[in-house]
Amino acid sequence: MSSTTCTVHITKRQERAVYASGDLARALKLSKTRSVTVKAGSKSVTLPLKLLKKSGNHLYITASLYTQLKLPRTGTIMVVNNSGKEMKLGPLIGILTNVVRSSTAPFGSRTDFIRQFMRVGADRAFYFAFSPSDVNWSQGTVNAIIPRSEGGWVRKTVPLPDVVYNRLPSRKAEKLSSMNAFKQRFIRRGIPLFNWSFFDKWDVYNLLQGTDAFRFVPDSRINPSGEELKEMLEKHKFIYLKPTAGSLGIGIYRLTYNPKRGYYARFRRSGRNVLLRFGKYDGLIKLLHRHNGSLRGYVAQQGIRLIEIDGCPLDFRFHMTKNSANQWVVAAIGAKKAGKGSVTTHVRTGGMLMTPEQALRQVYGSRADAVLSNAKDSAIKLAQDIERNYKHTLGELGFDIGIDKNERIWMFEANSKPGRSIFKHPALKEQGRASLQYIYDYCLYLSRFKARRDG
């Protein structure tokens, strides 16, 4: 495999040929080649190759070839020769998401994030975003949305991509069999798609069961009966009750049992933190049934006595990504201190975002670095074991991780499409940019625009 970057120009010459500078032909080991196959995503055209006495890496194509290949733009791009007589331009990175009718924010609240991502390696990739309805399978094209260099967005028909980064935001839509079939069509065409769908809370429990990393998972029960809930409260003294398909901490109960004082339920209602006490277990279970009808669709999870600052529990959001060598890395960590009386550490319920170094120094002093290093190793082990048992391709994961009073590591939650709210912290902005660079590098790996050790 030989690869480099080149500048693509449109030539006024009419002859059906491809014109490459001598430097580019040598870099791609094409200097003795008479004809070449030029590829872009799903499109390819074979034409005579003409060499030009021009320094630098330049490629000149006719207007008709530019139209045939449906290139998103001219200018600088990567080019690889994977199999002898070819020039593969790209990669074409397609971001699968929902599109709304807005010329300034076509992806709603995700527009800024998508634009930020598209800036990474903008001169070494063709980026576009699309929704499922934008794909024309019979033509092998996508009616894509592409960023304009001067701002704003434009629609353009482009080839099917080399790799798909799935950022569809709806759990409900992703569960439809039609959506599953849509995504499978990329795989059948040999186009990698990563971050297949959202995890439900119980998915992660099953993926980790039997692995070495299962030791990081608290004792849990799905669809617990009233009896099981009571047993867990007696055993652990406090537990969390979470909706299996929930996110952002919505619908969570923190239940506590004190043998002398009875049962407590802490939850959030109408934007306020609520705490109720029940002398008997019957009162507690009636409340839960009154709010939810039953405990189906809930997971009961052992509560952990977490390390604290100012009497408020701390947990950590680990943002994991794959890199160009197909390995898991910790791209960023945010420490979250719970708000007073809150069930969770979410910022919108009164929590406070800190850097992990700030937080751990307050708890462990000079030992903070060693504790953080152990937590990072544990997060990488978790990611590796989840991936090993998951049948689709993963590119990023978000873990909610806690450290208990005995320094033991616990993983409460894993997200296959992690949010990016921790990057709002000024000290984590740089890590936010690094996480996008890793995703871009992983796209290069999946689309084979980077030499792969595994062939």
N, C-alpha and C positions, 0 to 999 in steps of 0.2 A: 504493500500500500504506500503510495506517495501522496502527500497533501501539502497545500500551501494556500495563500490567499491571492486573489487576482482582482483586477478591475474589469468589469464587463462594460463594453461600449456597443452602441448600435452603429454599424457602418452603412454608408450610402451605396456600397458596391452591390451589384445585382446578382453576381455569381453565387450559386447555392454552394457555399463552402463556409468553413469555420477558420478564422484567422487568429493565430496565436503568436505572441512574441517568442523569440528564441529562448529567453530566460524561463518563460512559463512552460514551454515544451520540455526543456531540460529538467526543470523541477518535478514535472509529472512523468518523466521518462517516456516522452512521446516524440522525441526529436526525429526518430526514424519511421514514424507512423505515417501511412498515406491517408487513411481515413480514421475518423474518431466518432464515437457515440457520445453525444452531449445529453446529459440527464438532468432533470429537475423534478424532484418528487416522483410522481407517477408517470411523468412524460419523458420521452426520449426520442432523439432524431439522430440518424447516422449520416454523416456528410464527409466530403474530402477535407483534409486538414492542410492549410497553407501557413507556412511560417513567415513571420515578418522580422526584418532586422530592426528591432526596437528593444531598448533596455527596459527592465522592469517586467512585472507579471501582468500582461494585458491580454484580454480576449475580445475579439471583434466579431459580432454576429449580425446577420441581416435583420431587417425589421420583420420579415416574414418568419424567420426562425424564432425571434423574440416572441411573436404572437403564438407560434406553434407550441413553444415550451411554456407559455403562460407565466413567464417570470414576473414576480411581484414588482421588481424594480431593476434598474441598472446600478452600476457602482461596485463598491468593494464587497467581496463575498468569499467564502471558502470554496476550494475546489479539490476533489480527491480523484485518484485513479486507483480503483480497487482491483480491477481485473484487466490489466493490459490496456486495450485501446479505448479508454473512456475518460470523459471529464464529467464528474458529478458535481453540480453546483448546489450549494445549500449550506447547512441543512434547512429544509422547510419545517419550521416548528409551528404546529397548529395548537392553539389553546382552545379547548372545547368548553363552552360556557353558555349562559343564557344571554340572549341579545334583546335589548329593549329599544323602543322607538325614540331615540334621542341622538342628535348629531354630535353633541358634546360629550355625553356619557352613555355610549351604546351598551355598556355592561353594568349599568346601574352603579351600586356602591363599590363594585369590584374594578371599575374603570381605572382608577389611579394605580392600583396594584398591577393590573395587566400592562399598563403603559410603562410602569417602572421595570417590570420584567423584560419587556420588549427593548428596553434601552441597553440591557446587558449584551455585549457582543453584537450590537446592532449592525456593525460593519462585517460581521462574520456569520450572519444567519439571515434567512428570510422569515420574518415573523408574521403570523396572522391569527386572528381569532374567529371563531365560527360557532354556530349552534347546530344541533342535529338536522334541522330542516334546510341548512345551507349546502348539504352534500348532494352532489349528483353522481350516483354510483356508476351509471351507465356511461357517462362521459369521463369519469375519473377526475372530476373537478370539484372545487369548493367555491361558493360565492362568499368570499372572505371579507373580513373587515381589517383594514391595514392602517397603521398610523401614518399620517402625513408628517414629513420632517418639519413643516412650518406650524404644526399643531392641527388638531382635528383628526378626522378619520375618513376613510374612503372605502367604498365597496369595489372589489376587483375579483375576477375569476382566476383562480390559481390551481395548480395541480393538487392532488391528494398529498398530504404532508409525508415527511420522512419519520416523524414521531409526533405523538399526541399527548399533551399535558392536560389531564382531565381536571377542570375546575368547575364542573356543573354544581350549582349551589343547592339543588333541591333533593333532599333525602327521598321524598315521595316519588319524584319523577324517576330517580335512579332505580327504584324498586320495580318499575314497570318492565314486563318481559320484553316489550318493544325496544326499550332503551338498552337492555342487555344484548339483544340481537343486533342492534345498531353498532355497539362497541365491538362485538365479535367480528363484524365485517372487516374492521381494520386489521384485526389479528389474522384473519384468513388471508388477507392480502400481504401479510408480512410486515405490517406497519405497527411498531410497538406503541402501546397506549399505557401510560402509567397513572397510578392513583385511581384504580378501577371504580371504587364506590366508597361511600361512607361505611364505617364500622358501626354495628350496634354494640352495646357494652358487653353482651354475652359472647359475641364473635371473638373478641380478644381473649376472653377466659378460655374458650375452646382452642384457639390457636396456640396458646401457651401451655395448656395442660400436657403434662408428660415431658416438658422441656426443662432444662436447667434453670431458665429464667422464671419458671413458675413460682419459685420461692419469693419473688418480689410482689406477687399478687395476693391481696388480702382475701381471707375466707369470704366466699360469696355464694348467694343462692338466687336462682332466677324464678320468677313467679312464686315467691314464698307463700306457704300457707300461714295462717295466723299462728299455728303451733310452732312452725319453724322460726318465725319472727321472734316469738317469745323465747325460744331456746337460745337463739343468737344473742338476744339482749341479756339473758342471764349469764351467758358464757363470756361475752366481750364487754358488757356494761354500756357500750354505745355503738350504734351502727348508722349507716347511711342508707336511705332508700332512694334509688335513682331510676327514672324512666329509662328503659333499655335503648330507646332511640332519641334520647334527649341530648341537648347541647346547651352551652352557656350557663349551666347550673340551674336551668329552669325546671321546676317541679321536684326539687330535691328536699327530702326531710332528713333532719338529724335527730335520731331517737336515742334517748338516754334512760338507763335504768339505775335507780338508787334504791337498794333494798329497804332503806329506812323511809325514804320520801316518795317512792313511787316512780312514775314514768313521765318523761318530758318529751315534747315534740317541738322542734324548732324548724320553722319554714318561712317562706317569703310569700306574702299576699298583698296585692294592690300596691306594690312598690315599697312595702314595709316589712321589717323583720318581726316575726311573731314567735312568742314562746308560751306554750301551754303546759300545765301540769295535770296529771291524772293519778288519783290514788290507786286505781286498779287498772290492770291491763285491758279490761273490757272497754273502758273509756277511750283508751288510745286506739284500739282497733276499730271502734265505731267511727272515730274521727277520720281515720284513713279510708274506711269504706265510704263514708259520706262524701269525702273529697274526690275519690277516684272510682267508686263502684266496686272495685276489687283490687287485689295486688297483682293482677295479670299485667304484663308489660313493665314490671318493675324488677330491679335487681337489688337485693339486700346485701350490703357490703360491710364487713367488719370495720369498726372505727379504729383509728390509730391515734395514739397520743403523740402529736407532732411536736417538734421543737417550736419554741415561741419567742416572739419579741414583744415586750410590754404586755404579756399575758394574751397575745393574739397569735394563733397558729400560723405557721409558714408552710407554703408548698412551692413547687417549682415547675414552670413550663419549659420542657426541653423540646426545642425545635430541631428535629433530625432530618438530614437529607443524605441522598446518595451523592457521590462525587464522580469525577471523570474516570476513576479506576473501579467504579461499581462497588465502592465500600461505603458503609455508614459512617457519617461524621456528626458530631454535635455542632450544629451551625450557630445556635444561640440558646441562651438560658435566661429566663426572667424569673425573679423571685417574687412571690405574691403573699403579702401579709393580709390576713383576714380583717374585715371591718368588725368593730365591736358588735356582738350579737348576731353576726351573719352566719349562715349555714355554710357558705363557700368563701373562697378567697377571690372571687371575681371582682374586678375593679368597679363594675357597675353596681355591685351591692355593698360598696363602701371599702373594698379592698385597696391595698396600696402596692404599686409596682416598684421593685427595687432591683439592683443588679445582684447576682448571687454572691459576689464577693462582699458587697456592703452587708448583706443579710447574714452570711455565715461568719463574718468577722465579729459581728455583735454577739453571736452565740458561741463560737469556738475559739475566738482570738487567733493565735498564731497557727492553730491546727486547721484553719478554714480551708487552705489549699488542698490538704490531704483528703478532707471530707468531700470536697468538690470533685477531686480526681476520682474517688471511688464511685461517686454518683454518676459521673460521665461514663466510666467503664460499665456500670450496671445498665445505663440507658442503651449503650451500643449492643450489649448482650441481648437485651429485650428486643431491639429492632431486628437483630440477626435471627432470633428464634421465631419472631412473628413472621418474618419474610420466608423462612424455611418451610413453614406450614401453610402459607397463603398461596393460592393457585394463580394469582395475577401479579403483575409487575408493580412494585411500590417505588416511589421516588422520594417521598417525604413522610414523616410521622410526627405527631405532637404527643408528648407524654406529660401527664400530670403526675409528678413524682413528689413523694414526701420522705422526710427523714424523721424517725421516731427518737424518743429520749435515749434509746440505747444505740443510736447511730445506725440503726438498720434502715435499708432503703426499701420503699414501697412504691408500687405503680398503681395509681387509682383509675387511670383513664388513658386510652390510646385513641388518637384521631388520625384517620388516613388522609384527611384534608384539613390540616391544622390551620386555625385562624392566625392572623398576624398582628393581633392587638399589642403583644409585648414590644413590638418594634416602635411603638409610639414613644417609648421611654427614650429621652435624648441619648443616654449612654448605650442604648442597644441599636441605634440607627445603623451603625457600621456593620453590626452583625446581621441586620436585616438585609443590607446590600450583599453581604457575603453569602447569605442563604440563597439569594437569587442567582448569584454567580455559580454556586454549586448545582442548582437546578439546570442552568444552561449547560454546564460541563457534562451533566448526566444525559442531557438531550444529545450532546455530541457523541457520547459513548453509545447510547441506544441506537442512534441513526447511523453508526459506523463512520462518522466523520473524524473519529480519533482511532488510532491503532489500538486494537484490543488484544490483551494477553491471552484471552480465551479463544482466540481465532476470530 
